[in-house]
Every structure is written in C-alpha cells, then in structure tokens.
C-alpha cells in the first residue's frame, strides 16, 4: 500500500449520497450529498449538536420536573420536539453539500439558502439527514 491510501480526510469531506425518501416511505429517486462523519466540518457540527442537546435538557429540566409531578409530559414533549427539530435543521445545513435536483435537465444550483428553503418545506428531511449522519458514524465506529 501507499501512504496516500491512508488519506481519508478528503473522502470523508466528500461524503456519501443519501436517498431522499417521500413521506410515504418510497424512494424519490433524488439524493443529498452528506459529508462523512469523520471530516472536520461534520465533527464540529456533531459536537455543536451534542452540546446544544445537553443545554436544551438543562434548560427544560424544571419543566420536565413540573410535567413529571403532573404526570403530563405534553408541554415538555412539545417544547423539546420543536427545539430538536431546529437543531436537526442546523446539523443538516452544516453537513449537506449538494443534491440531485434538476429542472428541465438543468441542475438546480445547491446553495445554503435553497437547502434551507427545502428543509422548511419538507418537515422531516432534517431528521433523515441526522439519522443518516448517525448511521454513518455508527458504521465507522463498528470498524474500529
């Protein structure tokens, strides 16, 4: 083997394609390009996500205790769910670098603004990206 065979950073930065599933669960035929979990940008985004989740849990601790006493977690679940949805979007925006969309066989330019608009229109897509990222990280860790 050659030394360059062990240069993984570029491959992780390039990432992999994630199929975009329709709300029905069917494959749309479209994809997103998602950075690999071991590149600097993904590590930074993953750490920011984890820190934000920890802070969210701390911020909602009093509400969680209140809900536990009432045996009604609906308010906690709402607030936690809305916050996690936003954090998933932030993660997706940090690690998605491209897509397969075309109009009249002309590639749709991928921009952060266009991707953000897609995330706002397709609720649940950011969660799919977060799951893809976690699955990729788990697969990488299994190899260690």
HELIX and SHEET records of a PDB file:
HELIX    1   1 UNK A    3  UNK A    6  5                                   4    
HELIX    2   2 UNK A    9  UNK A   14  1                                   6    
HELIX    3   3 UNK A   40  UNK A   59  1                                  20    
HELIX    4   4 UNK A   61  UNK A   70  1                                  10    
HELIX    5   5 UNK A   74  UNK A   95  1                                  22    
HELIX    6   6 UNK A  112  UNK A  121  1                                  10    
HELIX    7   7 UNK A  125  UNK A  143  1                                  19    
SHEET    1   A 3 UNK A  16  UNK A  21  0                                        
SHEET    2   A 3 UNK A  27  UNK A  34 -1                                        
SHEET    3   A 3 UNK A  96  UNK A  99 -1                                        
SHEET    1   B 2 UNK A 102  UNK A 103  0                                        
SHEET    2   B 2 UNK A 106  UNK A 107 -1                                        
END                                                                             
